[in-house]
């Protein structure tokens, strides 16, 4: 990296911290503060009631305050990153960053506390005095051996978890990475020789973790700047180092590295030389974790040991040992069970959870965050990526389980599976509302055909269907392309075993399919030659024919291309039979304050009154699939007859038809969107409206209006879309949009996998 590039990165980092407002944190209220009643409850006199409850039972602090979800990140700035003793104030950007990671990855609130105190016992006194405020303490960037003293005092005196992340967080992630490295190399803990450089807090904690995992004490060789830690040595020693002293006349790293299986470096750049690596055993494991420059570069390792398994502390090399894989989730689990400490069992549970997750198929979300990287378990993928959303469910639940089994949980969970599901819902925003749909889909096995079977999102959904669902996927795509993309994505599915594959270029079903298409379409200008050409090139048509012939129950298409183009072929083959025809497209938008359904977003550009009626009825029917009672607002440019506009006339006519039908759900119209969503505003405009409160379904009089509302909510209000759901087709086909994620596609698969009797 040249000087100009370094300066660009430096300025970018500074701008990130300064703009648009200084720092990386803010505090937000979680309760309304809009009137005198709110003020009287939040402060005097109402607040006294909560105070008295806590006085009577201190455990009630977790009910009436934020303490149960509040962590303090405490540092005196004596060992900050690789910057050394830069002082408490200069450490603040790091501690703010730590707080941001707590919030981002585990939804834990955090205060960063920087303390000007270098005396470890006095610092411990300060931390202990903070116990009434916090549910847990994260000690950070305190130099060794002071950190050992501070942690020990705090753990002895405090009744809440105290965790020094530089020690134990690093040790947990190293333990997980080493677990999987041994798995890849086919080695056992009890048999390996470990050579480590760095006798600081992180290095000692990592060695202690390896002992807990099964490494034999006599097989550990610790070196520091003065050479081997050996019996009788007095220079720069402390009890933590002395525990690893070897009875040996060897003195240097070069002397002790011979035959080592694992090198663990937490020291400084250039400590390990290629010629030293050459003395290690076959397929050596090299963890060179010094930052920003490791003890040896991966290229230098591979120059003498091409089969080496390597991890570093840097993000630009594979296998970054990053504490963010651990600390948010171990605190999440500890807080949720009211743990009084973070003990060995909880740390081991964290190790096992992280290691096991890496051996699974990579999540679509992690793949999207790390595009271009091959995230397949093996030498270059030993631990998960921080943006894998499954971490919170896997790791926090493992920690909670260990806390309960080891007896340190003050608030044990009744149902660990339900807890894990709740954690997953916190990252998968669609999980809660989609639960009824997935449950309904589990009652029957349906065959789902995917028109774009070569798309990686589709392949990930096929993998998820095999693991989580009973539905059977059929993919349309070229076998060599499908296989190469399965391998690139690190998936485990195989054709014929896990999914059926229709090859548009050569398939035994080709003749039957084009003849079926011709039979259906020959009075619509389709010739035999055209039928043959379409059934070689048009995967949506192939999928629709599969459903038409009964080879599949439902088609999903649209990961590329234009919605109406796909709809044309679906209508040709599957419409106008059994009373089916496209009624409209319904999008579920998951907002912070709950679900909002919008229709028709794609099908009828300017629907007739009769089409609006069909859309309203279809919307209500489909909304109930999610366990939601529909409250439908019919929206137009007119409000309760105040404009003689085209949309007003059509929606008023639709209302007249609906009023003759004796429907069992609430609907109202015509109105503007703000009146639909604001019950107080609507009551002022039209007192006595049929709707109470905000509508949860908006049916528009044009696709332009519906699509605009949908897109604004997606982009500016962070609405998460489920859909669009094609109504009126008996669940035989759904057309998604190119922006859909793999998770969104899985949701649509569950909808397609629901038997018709569940919602029609």
WOWO-V380343 format. One record per helix or strand of 2 or more residues. SS is the DSSP state (~ for helix, > for strand). FROM is the first residue (numbers start at 1). LEN is the number of residues. Records with the same first field share a line. If there is no record, write none. Layout:
BEGIN
SS: FROM-LEN ; FROM-LEN
END
This chain:
BEGIN
~: 3-16 ; 36-7 ; 47-10 ; 58-7 ; 66-4 ; 89-18 ; 120-10 ; 146-12 ; 165-21 ; 189-3 ; 201-13 ; 217-3 ; 239-4 ; 253-4 ; 274-4 ; 298-7 ; 323-3 ; 327-10 ; 344-15 ; 364-6 ; 390-16 ; 416-12 ; 431-11 ; 456-13 ; 479-11 ; 510-15 ; 528-10 ; 539-11 ; 563-12 ; 609-18 ; 646-13 ; 673-5 ; 679-7 ; 703-14 ; 742-11 ; 756-3
>: 70-6 ; 109-6 ; 136-4 ; 161-4 ; 194-4 ; 220-5 ; 227-2 ; 262-4 ; 285-4 ; 309-4 ; 447-4 ; 472-5 ; 499-4 ; 554-4 ; 584-8 ; 594-6 ; 631-5 ; 666-6 ; 697-4 ; 720-8 ; 733-3
END
